[in-house]
Amino acid sequence: MLLPSVLALTLLTPSTALADVTAFLGVTATPASRVTRGFAGGIGLLVVGFEFEYADTVEDQAKDAPALKTYMINGLAQTPFPIAGMQLYATAGGGLYRRSVTQPSGVLSESNLAMNVGGGVKMSLVGPLRLRLDYRIINLRGESRHARVQRFYAGVNLKF
């Protein structure tokens, strides 16, 4: 009788939610390599987490590569605790994007929906400070010539 009571109490006791924020710098590789910078903030509940992410990729006119801003809300499935100082995660989500390219006649821009999938690792450094490595494939809806964008970034992550 004691074991079922302990199990029920364990399952019904709320777990501590952990939040984190990341500032990152990376590269968007489609259609040409360009600098990407942004931030993310999220909350994790043991194995499941949620985050908001903003990323800004610069335009490269010489390579006909547009500027791209993304605003995403993602769900994460993650290891419940670090293994050898690393917390692995997989993520998927959606949101909005704004693509713009400078042309002789002016700036041409498009806004629409986007979906993304990816994954990464958060590696413990010192105390609550971690290194975050992330890879995403972003699918852009609408009239974009490059509807599938790949992005990789490294960032400083603070867990609290």
GIQUI-V99383 format. One line per field, one symbol per residue. ss: DSSP state (2 for helix, 1 for strand, 0 for the rest). psi: psi as a letter, one per 30 degrees, with the letter a starting at -180 (. if undefined). burial: I if it has 16 or more other C-alpha atoms within 10 Angstrom, else O. A space follows every 10 residues. Layout:
# GIQUI-V99383
ss->???
psi->???
burial->???
This chain:
# GIQUI-V99383
ss->0222222222 2200000111 1111111100 0001111111 1111100111 1111111001 2220101111 1111111100 0010011111 1111111111 1110011111 1111111111 1111110011 1111111111 0000000111 1111111110
psi->eeeeeeeeee ffkklkkkll kkklkakkfk flklkklalk klkkidfklk lkkkkjklkj eeghjlkkkk jkklkkklkf lkjhgkjklk lkalblljkk kklefakklk kalllllala kjkkdkbgkl kkkkkkkkjk lbgkfifjkk kklklkkjk.
burial->OOOOOOOOOO OOOOOOOOII IIIIIIIIOO IIIIIIIIII IIIIIOOIII IIIIIIIIII OOOOIIIIII IIIIIIIIIO OOOOOIIIII IIIIIIIIII IIOOOOOOOO IOIIIIIIII IIIIOOOOII IIIIIIIIII IOOOOOOIII IIIIIIIIIO
